[in-house]
Amino acid sequence: MVNRKELNPETSPQAAFGARLRRSREAHGWTQEELAPKMGYSSTHISAVETGRKMPTLRFSRSADLVFGASDTVDTFERLWREIRHGSLLEGFPEYVGHEARAVEIRLYEIGIIPGLLQTPEYARVLADSSVRRGAITPEQADERVAFLAERQSALVRPRPPMMFVAMDESCIRRPVGGAAVMAAQLARLVEFAEQPNTLLQVAPYEIGERRTFDLPVNLLTLADRSVICYAESQAQGHLDRESTSVMPMLTAYHQLQAEALSQTASVAMINQLRKGTP
């Protein structure tokens, strides 16, 4: 075939996806033009995925599984897509999310934005769309990011939900995101969260100054066996830690932060003041 671009499936999950798509198509004796209407995508789009020039999406992957009869197998296109998506996440985060869905206690600390597990869909969408405008991610990746967050949130809705401790720097509730309507709904969501029997919400006010124990976001999980793991990240790097010698000091620092932060009652009062438009 003229101008046929060969991909080495060993180079990346994206290349493996493209090579698998091409093999499956050719095994059925279909051209890209013949496959296009079956999947609901243009032949140009299919060509771009096969050659690694375009990232597949969750919708594309599930369409491929249906067309090629792979939906009920262990080696689905959706599984390959998830490998691609996890490959774009910071190191340690995919493993962290797997533990998060089974944790018995979750402790979060965030600076600047509302923690993801407490974000409304509208708030999350504004953040994702902002990344698209900056050229950091594609619109498809923005959709996947919002969907991924919804999956994480839904995993916590179970018969025995985890106890959730959330401490937020005051900047999280004062930083406007998406305009008045989005922020009003987001602040209302925080108040609703604080009313749940398995939650504790605290704001770490600016006044604590140097007594703030963390300068970066921190996630701590207590698992069913009472072991604790810590996940922390910077702008470009994530790190999952299981070693008790380093995790326990992080847990101690979290408790110290809680002691300095406002009580839940005072935190909710501050949030409600913002909802009313008072400083």
Contacts in CASP RR format, 6 or more apart in sequence:
PFRMAT RR
TARGET T0000
AUTHOR 0000-0000-0000
METHOD contacts of the structure
MODEL  1
MVNRKELNPETSPQAAFGARLRRSREAHGWTQEELAPKMGYSSTHISAVE
TGRKMPTLRFSRSADLVFGASDTVDTFERLWREIRHGSLLEGFPEYVGHE
ARAVEIRLYEIGIIPGLLQTPEYARVLADSSVRRGAITPEQADERVAFLA
ERQSALVRPRPPMMFVAMDESCIRRPVGGAAVMAAQLARLVEFAEQPNTL
LQVAPYEIGERRTFDLPVNLLTLADRSVICYAESQAQGHLDRESTSVMPM
LTAYHQLQAEALSQTASVAMINQLRKGTP
5 51 0 8 1.000
7 15 0 8 1.000
7 18 0 8 1.000
7 19 0 8 1.000
7 22 0 8 1.000
7 50 0 8 1.000
7 51 0 8 1.000
7 52 0 8 1.000
8 15 0 8 1.000
8 19 0 8 1.000
9 15 0 8 1.000
9 16 0 8 1.000
9 18 0 8 1.000
9 19 0 8 1.000
9 20 0 8 1.000
10 16 0 8 1.000
13 80 0 8 1.000
13 83 0 8 1.000
13 84 0 8 1.000
13 87 0 8 1.000
14 52 0 8 1.000
14 55 0 8 1.000
14 56 0 8 1.000
14 84 0 8 1.000
15 52 0 8 1.000
16 80 0 8 1.000
16 83 0 8 1.000
17 49 0 8 1.000
17 52 0 8 1.000
17 56 0 8 1.000
17 61 0 8 1.000
17 77 0 8 1.000
17 80 0 8 1.000
17 81 0 8 1.000
17 84 0 8 1.000
18 49 0 8 1.000
18 50 0 8 1.000
18 51 0 8 1.000
18 52 0 8 1.000
18 56 0 8 1.000
19 50 0 8 1.000
20 77 0 8 1.000
20 80 0 8 1.000
21 46 0 8 1.000
21 49 0 8 1.000
21 50 0 8 1.000
21 56 0 8 1.000
21 64 0 8 1.000
21 77 0 8 1.000
22 50 0 8 1.000
24 64 0 8 1.000
24 68 0 8 1.000
24 70 0 8 1.000
25 31 0 8 1.000
25 32 0 8 1.000
25 35 0 8 1.000
25 46 0 8 1.000
25 50 0 8 1.000
28 68 0 8 1.000
30 38 0 8 1.000
31 43 0 8 1.000
32 43 0 8 1.000
32 46 0 8 1.000
32 47 0 8 1.000
32 50 0 8 1.000
33 43 0 8 1.000
35 43 0 8 1.000
35 46 0 8 1.000
35 67 0 8 1.000
36 42 0 8 1.000
36 43 0 8 1.000
36 45 0 8 1.000
36 46 0 8 1.000
38 67 0 8 1.000
39 46 0 8 1.000
39 60 0 8 1.000
39 63 0 8 1.000
39 64 0 8 1.000
39 67 0 8 1.000
40 63 0 8 1.000
41 60 0 8 1.000
41 63 0 8 1.000
45 54 0 8 1.000
47 53 0 8 1.000
48 54 0 8 1.000
49 55 0 8 1.000
49 56 0 8 1.000
49 60 0 8 1.000
55 84 0 8 1.000
55 138 0 8 1.000
55 140 0 8 1.000
55 141 0 8 1.000
56 64 0 8 1.000
56 77 0 8 1.000
56 80 0 8 1.000
56 81 0 8 1.000
56 84 0 8 1.000
57 81 0 8 1.000
57 140 0 8 1.000
57 143 0 8 1.000
57 144 0 8 1.000
58 78 0 8 1.000
58 81 0 8 1.000
58 144 0 8 1.000
58 147 0 8 1.000
60 81 0 8 1.000
61 76 0 8 1.000
61 77 0 8 1.000
61 78 0 8 1.000
61 80 0 8 1.000
61 81 0 8 1.000
62 71 0 8 1.000
62 77 0 8 1.000
62 78 0 8 1.000
64 70 0 8 1.000
64 77 0 8 1.000
65 71 0 8 1.000
65 76 0 8 1.000
65 77 0 8 1.000
65 78 0 8 1.000
68 77 0 8 1.000
70 76 0 8 1.000
70 77 0 8 1.000
85 144 0 8 1.000
85 148 0 8 1.000
86 93 0 8 1.000
86 94 0 8 1.000
87 94 0 8 1.000
88 141 0 8 1.000
90 233 0 8 1.000
90 236 0 8 1.000
90 237 0 8 1.000
90 238 0 8 1.000
91 237 0 8 1.000
91 238 0 8 1.000
91 239 0 8 1.000
91 240 0 8 1.000
92 231 0 8 1.000
92 238 0 8 1.000
92 239 0 8 1.000
92 240 0 8 1.000
93 231 0 8 1.000
93 233 0 8 1.000
93 238 0 8 1.000
93 240 0 8 1.000
95 240 0 8 1.000
96 219 0 8 1.000
96 221 0 8 1.000
96 229 0 8 1.000
96 231 0 8 1.000
96 240 0 8 1.000
97 152 0 8 1.000
99 221 0 8 1.000
99 223 0 8 1.000
99 229 0 8 1.000
100 106 0 8 1.000
100 152 0 8 1.000
100 155 0 8 1.000
100 156 0 8 1.000
100 219 0 8 1.000
100 221 0 8 1.000
101 152 0 8 1.000
101 155 0 8 1.000
101 156 0 8 1.000
102 223 0 8 1.000
102 224 0 8 1.000
103 162 0 8 1.000
103 221 0 8 1.000
103 222 0 8 1.000
103 223 0 8 1.000
104 162 0 8 1.000
104 163 0 8 1.000
104 222 0 8 1.000
104 223 0 8 1.000
104 224 0 8 1.000
105 162 0 8 1.000
105 163 0 8 1.000
105 164 0 8 1.000
105 165 0 8 1.000
105 221 0 8 1.000
105 222 0 8 1.000
106 117 0 8 1.000
106 156 0 8 1.000
106 162 0 8 1.000
106 163 0 8 1.000
106 164 0 8 1.000
106 165 0 8 1.000
106 219 0 8 1.000
106 220 0 8 1.000
106 221 0 8 1.000
106 222 0 8 1.000
107 164 0 8 1.000
107 165 0 8 1.000
107 166 0 8 1.000
107 167 0 8 1.000
107 218 0 8 1.000
107 219 0 8 1.000
107 220 0 8 1.000
107 221 0 8 1.000
107 222 0 8 1.000
107 251 0 8 1.000
107 254 0 8 1.000
108 115 0 8 1.000
108 117 0 8 1.000
108 164 0 8 1.000
108 165 0 8 1.000
108 166 0 8 1.000
108 167 0 8 1.000
108 217 0 8 1.000
108 218 0 8 1.000
108 219 0 8 1.000
108 220 0 8 1.000
109 167 0 8 1.000
109 168 0 8 1.000
109 169 0 8 1.000
109 204 0 8 1.000
109 214 0 8 1.000
109 217 0 8 1.000
109 218 0 8 1.000
109 219 0 8 1.000
109 254 0 8 1.000
109 257 0 8 1.000
110 116 0 8 1.000
110 166 0 8 1.000
110 167 0 8 1.000
110 168 0 8 1.000
110 169 0 8 1.000
110 172 0 8 1.000
110 217 0 8 1.000
111 169 0 8 1.000
111 171 0 8 1.000
111 172 0 8 1.000
111 214 0 8 1.000
111 215 0 8 1.000
111 216 0 8 1.000
111 217 0 8 1.000
112 169 0 8 1.000
112 171 0 8 1.000
112 172 0 8 1.000
112 175 0 8 1.000
113 127 0 8 1.000
113 172 0 8 1.000
113 175 0 8 1.000
113 177 0 8 1.000
114 123 0 8 1.000
114 168 0 8 1.000
114 172 0 8 1.000
114 173 0 8 1.000
114 177 0 8 1.000
114 186 0 8 1.000
114 190 0 8 1.000
115 166 0 8 1.000
115 168 0 8 1.000
115 172 0 8 1.000
115 217 0 8 1.000
116 124 0 8 1.000
116 149 0 8 1.000
116 152 0 8 1.000
116 153 0 8 1.000
117 152 0 8 1.000
117 153 0 8 1.000
117 156 0 8 1.000
117 164 0 8 1.000
117 166 0 8 1.000
118 166 0 8 1.000
118 189 0 8 1.000
118 190 0 8 1.000
118 193 0 8 1.000
119 127 0 8 1.000
119 149 0 8 1.000
119 186 0 8 1.000
119 189 0 8 1.000
120 182 0 8 1.000
120 185 0 8 1.000
120 186 0 8 1.000
120 189 0 8 1.000
121 146 0 8 1.000
121 150 0 8 1.000
122 178 0 8 1.000
122 181 0 8 1.000
122 182 0 8 1.000
122 185 0 8 1.000
122 186 0 8 1.000
123 177 0 8 1.000
123 178 0 8 1.000
123 182 0 8 1.000
123 183 0 8 1.000
123 185 0 8 1.000
123 186 0 8 1.000
124 145 0 8 1.000
124 146 0 8 1.000
124 149 0 8 1.000
125 142 0 8 1.000
125 146 0 8 1.000
126 177 0 8 1.000
126 178 0 8 1.000
126 182 0 8 1.000
127 177 0 8 1.000
128 137 0 8 1.000
128 142 0 8 1.000
128 143 0 8 1.000
128 145 0 8 1.000
128 146 0 8 1.000
129 142 0 8 1.000
131 137 0 8 1.000
131 142 0 8 1.000
131 145 0 8 1.000
132 138 0 8 1.000
132 139 0 8 1.000
132 141 0 8 1.000
132 142 0 8 1.000
137 145 0 8 1.000
156 162 0 8 1.000
156 164 0 8 1.000
161 198 0 8 1.000
162 198 0 8 1.000
163 198 0 8 1.000
163 199 0 8 1.000
163 200 0 8 1.000
164 198 0 8 1.000
164 199 0 8 1.000
164 200 0 8 1.000
165 199 0 8 1.000
165 200 0 8 1.000
165 202 0 8 1.000
165 254 0 8 1.000
165 258 0 8 1.000
166 193 0 8 1.000
166 199 0 8 1.000
166 200 0 8 1.000
166 201 0 8 1.000
166 202 0 8 1.000
167 202 0 8 1.000
167 203 0 8 1.000
167 204 0 8 1.000
167 254 0 8 1.000
167 257 0 8 1.000
167 258 0 8 1.000
167 261 0 8 1.000
168 201 0 8 1.000
168 202 0 8 1.000
168 203 0 8 1.000
168 204 0 8 1.000
169 203 0 8 1.000
169 204 0 8 1.000
169 212 0 8 1.000
170 203 0 8 1.000
170 204 0 8 1.000
170 205 0 8 1.000
170 206 0 8 1.000
170 270 0 8 1.000
171 206 0 8 1.000
172 203 0 8 1.000
173 187 0 8 1.000
173 190 0 8 1.000
173 203 0 8 1.000
173 270 0 8 1.000
173 271 0 8 1.000
173 274 0 8 1.000
174 274 0 8 1.000
176 183 0 8 1.000
177 183 0 8 1.000
177 186 0 8 1.000
184 275 0 8 1.000
187 271 0 8 1.000
187 274 0 8 1.000
187 275 0 8 1.000
188 275 0 8 1.000
190 201 0 8 1.000
190 268 0 8 1.000
190 271 0 8 1.000
191 268 0 8 1.000
191 271 0 8 1.000
191 272 0 8 1.000
191 275 0 8 1.000
193 199 0 8 1.000
193 201 0 8 1.000
194 200 0 8 1.000
194 201 0 8 1.000
194 264 0 8 1.000
194 267 0 8 1.000
194 268 0 8 1.000
200 264 0 8 1.000
201 264 0 8 1.000
201 267 0 8 1.000
201 268 0 8 1.000
202 258 0 8 1.000
202 261 0 8 1.000
202 262 0 8 1.000
202 263 0 8 1.000
202 264 0 8 1.000
202 267 0 8 1.000
203 261 0 8 1.000
203 262 0 8 1.000
203 266 0 8 1.000
203 267 0 8 1.000
203 270 0 8 1.000
203 271 0 8 1.000
204 212 0 8 1.000
204 257 0 8 1.000
204 260 0 8 1.000
204 261 0 8 1.000
204 262 0 8 1.000
205 261 0 8 1.000
205 262 0 8 1.000
205 270 0 8 1.000
208 260 0 8 1.000
208 261 0 8 1.000
211 260 0 8 1.000
212 257 0 8 1.000
212 260 0 8 1.000
213 253 0 8 1.000
213 254 0 8 1.000
213 256 0 8 1.000
213 257 0 8 1.000
213 260 0 8 1.000
214 253 0 8 1.000
214 254 0 8 1.000
214 257 0 8 1.000
216 232 0 8 1.000
216 233 0 8 1.000
216 234 0 8 1.000
217 232 0 8 1.000
217 233 0 8 1.000
218 230 0 8 1.000
218 231 0 8 1.000
218 232 0 8 1.000
218 250 0 8 1.000
218 254 0 8 1.000
219 230 0 8 1.000
219 231 0 8 1.000
219 232 0 8 1.000
220 228 0 8 1.000
220 229 0 8 1.000
220 230 0 8 1.000
220 231 0 8 1.000
220 247 0 8 1.000
220 250 0 8 1.000
220 251 0 8 1.000
220 254 0 8 1.000
221 228 0 8 1.000
221 229 0 8 1.000
221 230 0 8 1.000
221 231 0 8 1.000
222 228 0 8 1.000
223 229 0 8 1.000
227 242 0 8 1.000
228 244 0 8 1.000
228 247 0 8 1.000
228 248 0 8 1.000
228 251 0 8 1.000
229 240 0 8 1.000
229 241 0 8 1.000
229 242 0 8 1.000
229 247 0 8 1.000
230 240 0 8 1.000
230 241 0 8 1.000
230 246 0 8 1.000
230 247 0 8 1.000
230 250 0 8 1.000
230 251 0 8 1.000
231 238 0 8 1.000
231 239 0 8 1.000
231 240 0 8 1.000
231 241 0 8 1.000
232 238 0 8 1.000
232 239 0 8 1.000
232 241 0 8 1.000
232 250 0 8 1.000
233 239 0 8 1.000
241 247 0 8 1.000
241 250 0 8 1.000
261 267 0 8 1.000
262 270 0 8 1.000
273 279 0 8 1.000
END
